[in-house]
Amino acid sequence: MDELIERWRDAARAAGATDPGAVDRAGERLLAGWREPHRHYHTLDHLLAVLDVVDAYAGLARRPALVRLAAWAHDAVYDPRAAGDANERASADLAAGLLAAAGTPADAVTEVRRLVLLTAGHTVTAGDPDGALLCDADLAILAAPPARYDRYAAAVRREYAHVPEPDFRAGRARVLTALLALPARYRLPPLHARWEAAARANLTRELAALTS
């Protein structure tokens, strides 16, 4: 865990944060969110996976430190009972407050908030490599080998254990249909080449199982 919090500190310093104590408190607050017991997929493992992709392709970003901060924040608030994009909006607001309190420049705070909000629909405009990197990293699991993808899907179902099966199937099918309707799951060329076909196959397979 010390290594993980150091990654947070490094990103916050690179983004211009000036209050080390507030940076540490912000990191601990975010970690507490990621450790909540009702999470089964949106856990520290997911955070680490997203951060690792961001680090691996940081050279494609304009402001990689801000993408890293947005990765930390993007599911910091996660309530499976929340409607619409409420979790993303709450996560963005939390990040903005924590980063501002740590003395992060206002333009960086605004950009992190924007990036977090993109993860609500994963729609990224052309010419936004930072948004593309964050969203591509967030969706990396979709291209996992089938057995691992199935474990991911099962973990999501456990997070929605309060939802009756017919309602869950309908809601999950809408999510999968929206993902398949995106122009591409991955916008950055290296990630598109590596993952696009596998992600489409996994999504199509799960959707067929839900609707059969």
GUSE-415625 format. One line per 4 residues: number of its first residue (from 1); their letters; for each residue x negated, z negated, y of C-alpha. Coordinates in Angstrom, 1 decimal, decimal comma. Each point is the difference from the previous one (the first is absolute). Layout:
% GUSE-415625
NUM> a> X:Z:Y; ...
***
This chain:
% GUSE-415625
1> mdel> 0,0:0,0:0,0; -2,9:-0,6:2,4; -1,0:3,6:-0,4; 3,5:1,1:0,8
5> ierw> 0,3:-2,0:3,1; -3,4:1,2:1,1; 1,4:3,6:-0,2; 2,7:-1,1:2,4
9> rdaa> -2,5:-1,6:2,4; -2,1:3,2:0,0; 3,0:2,2:0,8; 1,3:-2,3:2,7
13> raag> -3,5:-0,2:1,6; -0,3:3,7:-0,1; 3,3:0,4:1,7; -1,1:-2,2:2,8
17> atdp> 1,4:-3,4:-0,8; -1,7:-2,7:2,0; 1,2:-3,4:-1,3; -1,6:-0,7:-3,5
21> gavd> 2,3:-3,0:-0,6; 3,1:2,0:0,7; -1,3:2,8:-2,2; -0,4:-2,5:-2,9
25> rage> 3,4:-1,5:0,5; 1,5:3,5:0,1; -1,7:0,9:-3,3; 1,2:-3,1:-1,7
29> rlla> 3,6:0,6:1,3; -0,1:3,5:-1,4; -1,4:-1,1:-3,4; 2,8:-2,6:-0,2
33> gwre> 2,5:2,8:0,3; -1,7:2,1:-2,7; 0,0:-3,0:-2,4; 3,8:-0,8:0,2
37> phrh> 1,4:-0,7:-3,5; 2,8:2,5:0,2; -2,4:2,9:0,1; -0,9:1,8:-3,2
41> yhtl> -1,3:3,4:1,3; -0,6:-0,7:3,7; -2,7:-2,5:-0,7; -3,7:-0,5:0,8
45> dhll> -0,7:2,6:-2,7; 1,9:2,6:2,0; -1,8:-1,1:3,2; -3,3:0,4:-1,7
49> avld> 0,9:3,4:-1,4; 1,0:1,3:3,5; -3,1:-1,4:1,6; -2,2:1,6:-2,6
53> vvda> 1,5:3,4:0,6; -0,4:-0,5:3,8; -3,6:-1,0:-0,4; -0,7:3,0:-2,3
57> yagl> 1,4:2,5:2,4; -0,7:-1,8:3,3; -2,2:2,9:1,2; 3,2:2,1:0,3
61> arrp> 1,5:-2,4:2,5; -0,4:-0,2:3,8; 0,2:-3,8:0,2; -0,5:-1,3:-3,5
65> alvr> -0,1:-3,6:1,0; 3,6:0,3:1,3; 1,1:1,6:-3,2; -1,5:-2,9:-1,9
69> laaw> 1,9:-2,5:2,2; 3,2:1,9:-0,6; -0,6:0,0:-3,7; -0,3:-3,8:0,2
73> ahda> 3,3:-0,2:1,9; 2,1:2,7:-1,5; 1,8:-2,2:-2,6; -0,9:-3,4:1,4
77> vydp> 3,8:-0,6:0,4; 1,8:1,0:-3,2; 3,5:-1,1:-0,7; 1,7:2,1:-2,7
81> raag> 3,4:-1,0:1,5; -0,8:1,5:3,4; 1,8:3,1:1,0; -1,5:3,3:1,2
85> dane> -3,4:-0,2:1,7; 0,4:-3,7:0,9; -3,1:-1,0:-2,1; -2,2:2,6:1,7
89> rasa> 1,2:-1,0:3,5; -0,5:-3,6:-0,7; -3,5:0,7:-1,4; -0,9:2,1:3,0
93> dlaa> 1,2:-2,8:2,4; -1,9:-2,6:-2,0; -3,2:2,1:0,2; 0,4:0,6:3,7
97> glla> 0,4:-3,7:0,7; -2,9:-1,1:-2,1; -2,4:2,7:1,3; 1,0:-0,7:3,7
101> aagt> -0,6:-3,7:-0,5; -3,5:0,8:-1,4; -0,9:1,9:3,2; 0,3:3,5:-1,4
105> pada> 0,3:2,7:2,7; 3,6:1,0:0,7; -0,5:3,7:-0,9; -1,3:-1,1:-3,5
109> vtev> 2,9:-2,3:-0,5; 2,4:2,8:0,9; -1,6:2,3:-2,4; 0,0:-2,4:-2,9
113> rrlv> 3,7:-0,6:0,6; 0,6:3,7:0,0; -1,9:0,5:-3,2; 1,9:-2,8:-1,8
117> llta> 3,4:1,5:1,0; -1,0:3,3:-1,6; 0,1:-1,6:-3,4; 3,8:-0,3:0,3
121> ghtv> 0,4:3,7:-0,8; -3,5:1,3:-0,5; 0,7:2,9:2,3; -3,2:1,0:1,8
125> tagd> -0,3:2,7:2,6; -2,8:2,5:0,0; -3,1:-1,1:1,8; 0,4:-3,7:-0,9
129> pdga> -2,8:-0,7:-2,5; 0,2:-3,7:0,4; 3,7:0,0:-0,8; -0,6:2,3:-2,9
133> llcd> -2,7:-2,2:-1,4; 2,1:-3,1:0,1; 3,1:1,7:-1,5; -2,1:1,8:-2,7
137> adla> -1,6:-3,3:-0,9; 3,3:-1,8:-0,2; 1,4:2,7:-2,3; -3,1:0,2:-2,2
141> ilaa> 1,8:-1,8:-2,9; 2,3:3,0:-0,4; -2,8:2,0:-1,4; -1,1:-2,7:-2,5
145> ppar> -0,2:0,8:-3,8; 3,6:-0,1:-1,5; -0,5:-3,4:-1,6; -1,2:-1,6:3,2
149> ydry> 2,7:1,7:2,0; 2,6:-1,4:-2,4; -1,4:-3,5:0,6; 0,3:0,5:3,7
153> aaav> 3,7:1,1:-0,4; 0,7:-3,0:-2,1; -1,6:-2,3:2,5; 2,2:1,5:2,8
157> rrey> 3,1:-0,6:-2,3; -1,0:-3,7:-0,3; -0,2:-0,3:3,8; 3,6:1,2:0,1
161> ahvp> 1,2:-2,2:-2,9; 2,9:-1,1:2,2; 1,4:3,5:0,1; 2,4:1,1:-2,9
165> epdf> -1,4:2,7:-2,2; 2,4:2,8:1,2; -0,7:-0,8:3,6; -3,7:-0,1:-0,5
169> ragr> 0,0:3,3:-1,8; 1,9:1,7:2,8; -2,2:-1,6:2,7; -3,3:0,8:-1,8
173> arvl> 1,2:3,6:-0,6; 0,5:0,4:3,7; -3,5:-1,3:0,7; -1,5:2,4:-2,6
177> tall> 2,0:2,9:1,3; -1,3:-0,7:3,5; -3,5:-0,1:-1,2; 0,4:3,3:-1,8
181> alpa> 1,5:1,5:3,1; -3,1:-0,7:2,1; -2,0:3,2:0,8; -2,8:-1,7:-1,9
185> ryrl> -0,6:-3,4:-1,4; -3,7:0,1:1,2; -1,0:1,6:3,3; -3,8:-0,3:-0,1
189> pplh> -1,4:3,0:-1,9; -2,3:-1,9:-2,4; 2,9:-2,3:-1,0; 2,5:2,8:-0,2
193> arwe> -2,3:1,9:-2,4; -0,6:-3,1:-2,1; 3,5:-1,6:-0,2; 2,8:2,3:1,1
197> aaar> 0,8:1,5:-3,4; -0,1:-3,3:-1,9; 2,2:-1,8:2,6; 2,6:2,7:-0,2
201> anlt> 0,0:-0,2:-3,8; 0,4:-3,8:0,1; 2,8:0,0:2,6; 1,9:2,8:-1,8
205> rela> -0,3:-1,8:-3,3; 1,2:-3,3:1,3; 2,9:1,6:1,9; 1,1:1,9:-3,2
209> alts> 0,0:-3,3:-1,9; 2,1:-1,8:2,7; 2,6:2,8:0,2; 0,3:0,8:-3,7
***
